[in-house]
Amino acid sequence: MATPTPDELASEAFVAAVGEAVQTSVMVYRLVMAIADAVRREQQKKAGRESELTVAEKASVEAQEEMRRFLPPDIDTALVEGGDWPQLAQQLMALRDAGVDLEAMLPRLGEITVTVREAVVANVQRIAREGTDPWAAMLRVTMPAGPVREAILASPAWPEMAATMAKLHERGVDVRAILSSAYEEGTGVDQAVGKVLAAASVPTTSWDAMLSYGPLTTGLEIPKDLDLSDRERALRQLAIAPSENGRFARMVREAMPGMEREADLLVASRQWPLIAARMAHTEQEGSLVETYLVRLREEPSWREGDRSPLSGRLVRAATDALRKPLGPATKSRVAVNTTAARATSTSGGPKPAKATAPAVAAASTRGQTTGPARGKKK
């Protein structure tokens, strides 16, 4: 069976989202009708005039005529094809016979169902876009940076892989252990194919990786062949999902109100993927990134100083802001990061590992990784 292309996966996700949205709208319609029918019955019961329901066949025909005028075709069709349609039709006709103005009620009910449908579609699409983030984070802390991890994130089948990881996790499987084993297999495949293609099994250190070594990357795992000239690939190499990258960019802009130009310069800088990786690392440590980024506004040292380009000064300032420990007063004001709390709980989802080796040790061990590493420093 051929692997679905990204376009096919997106199309399938959209169709599934629409189907789920329509069914949710039908559920809402049923709920509203059940409530309305209960009110009708109670009112008539109190007056001692509870009426008999219209014969199902007749009610079905009349109800369809009414609904077609006010409900969207997809919701109308889903209702009529449902197994409980005869009962719904009888409820609707009973409301009409009891004096309810259907020409006023049904348009309002139509608006409710359409609103629900659109909200569900938007939510399902959002989950489809962002649902792989926790598993990309797990890759970041389970697999060393390199060709295996990058190949996974670049694969058209990545959304399907992430969905499989989620299902395994829900069934109590240790996904981290599976990934560690898969990494060993992937490394063997990479080396075997590399030999056939006359490629080096271990990539040489790129110019970007060498230039980035220092405060900008201390504590982070940086691939030897880091390529900052290709932002999309650099983010993959650092295991930063597109939606995660967008979220980090929004954080920077929100932390620098009134300084939109400067915030955009930072996000557009060549080193931005490394700043995003630092932000991801901060979250994995259980801290709120926003608490660190506020320093860009409160301590704008980047506005002064040498004559180097502003973007470079912003990159250095952001790196310092994210690395400088919080003071006791600041820590006391930090709210609990529920995502991080769940990630570190014994029963939660993907669990990030903390970096433990100091920068000096990282320098001596750079390039010696032979298996799965958890937060290992490069």
Secondary structure, DSSP 8 states (H G I E B T S, - for coil): -----HHHHHHHHHHHHHHHHHHHHHHHHHHHHHHHHHHHHHHHHHTT-------HHHHHHHHHHHHHHHS-HHHHHHHHTSTTHHHHHHHHHHHHHTT--HHHHHHHHHHHHHHHHHHHHHHHHHHHHHTTHHHHHHHHHHS-SSHHHHHHHHSTTHHHHHHHHHHHHHTT--HHHHHHHHHHHHHHHHHHHHHHTT--SS----HHHHHH-STTTTTS---TT--TTSHHHHHHHTT--HHHHHHHHHHHHHHSTT-HHHHHHHHHSTTHHHHHHHHHHHHHTT--HHHHHTHHHH--GGGSSSSS-HHHHHHHHHHHHHHS---HHHHHT----HHHHHHHSTTSS-------S-HHHHHHHTT---S--SS---
